[in-house]
Amino acid sequence: MQNHLRIRPARSGDAQAIADLANDLGRQSGGSGAAMDGDRVTADFINADNGLDVLVADKDLEIVGYALHHIGYETAQGARGRYLS
């Protein structure tokens, strides 16, 4: 193993790993940890043309992190921006 970390756009094969990580975060934040599944990630982020995007961090081909992001508008700044969830 090379132990390389790579950031890239998510692909459909990443959907369940993203859902698992999101659910883990939800449990750690006091939620049920059951809100996301692979189908929802695929429909809402990977195969959708809705301005919602997801990046993944993979380490030796294993998904170890994700970042959901979208373009928005901040009225206090009077400017568009990218919001990271």
N, C-alpha and C positions, 0 to 999 in steps of 0.2 A: 504494500500500500504506500502511496505517495503522500498521503495526508494533506491533500490540497483542498482548499475552500474556494468555492466558485459561487458567484451571484449571477443569476440568470432569470429570464422570464419563466414563469411556471408553464408546464405542459400538462396535458390531460392525465398522464401517468403519475403526476405528483399530487393529484387531488386528494386522495385518501390520507396521505402523509400530512398535507396542510390541514385537513379537517382534524386529524388526531392532535396535532400541535395546538390548534385553536381551541379544541375542547380541553386539553390539558391546562391552557392558560385560563379558560373559563372556570375550571374547578379551583385553580389556585386563587382566583379572584372572588370566590364565593358563589359562583353560579353552578348550574347543574352539570356543565361540561358535556352536554349532549346536543347542543344547538346545531352543530355542523356535521355534514357527512360529505363524502366524496362527490355525490351527485350535485349537491348544493354548491360546492366550490366550483365544480365544472360549469354549471349553469350560470352562476352569478359572476364569476371572475374569469375563467379560462376561455370559455366559448362565447362570452357575451361581448357585444359591442356597445357598452353602456358607460364607458369612462372609468369603470372600476378595474384596477389591475392588481396583479400579485407577482411579486418576485420571490424566489426561493434561494436559500443558501444550501448548497450541497457539498458534503465532505465525502470524498471518495464514493460518489454516487448515492449517498444517503442524505435525505432532506433533514437538515438540522435547524432550519429557521425559515421564516417567511415574513413578508412585509406587504400589507394591503395598502394601496394608495390610490388617490383620485385627485383630479383637478377640481378646484373650488374657487370661490371668490370671497375675499375678506373685505367687507365694507369698511372696517376701521382703517384699513391700509389703502383702500381703493385700488386693489390689485388682485389678479389671479394668483393662485399658488397651488402647490401640490401638498396635499394632506396625507399624512402617514398614520396608519392605524396599527 
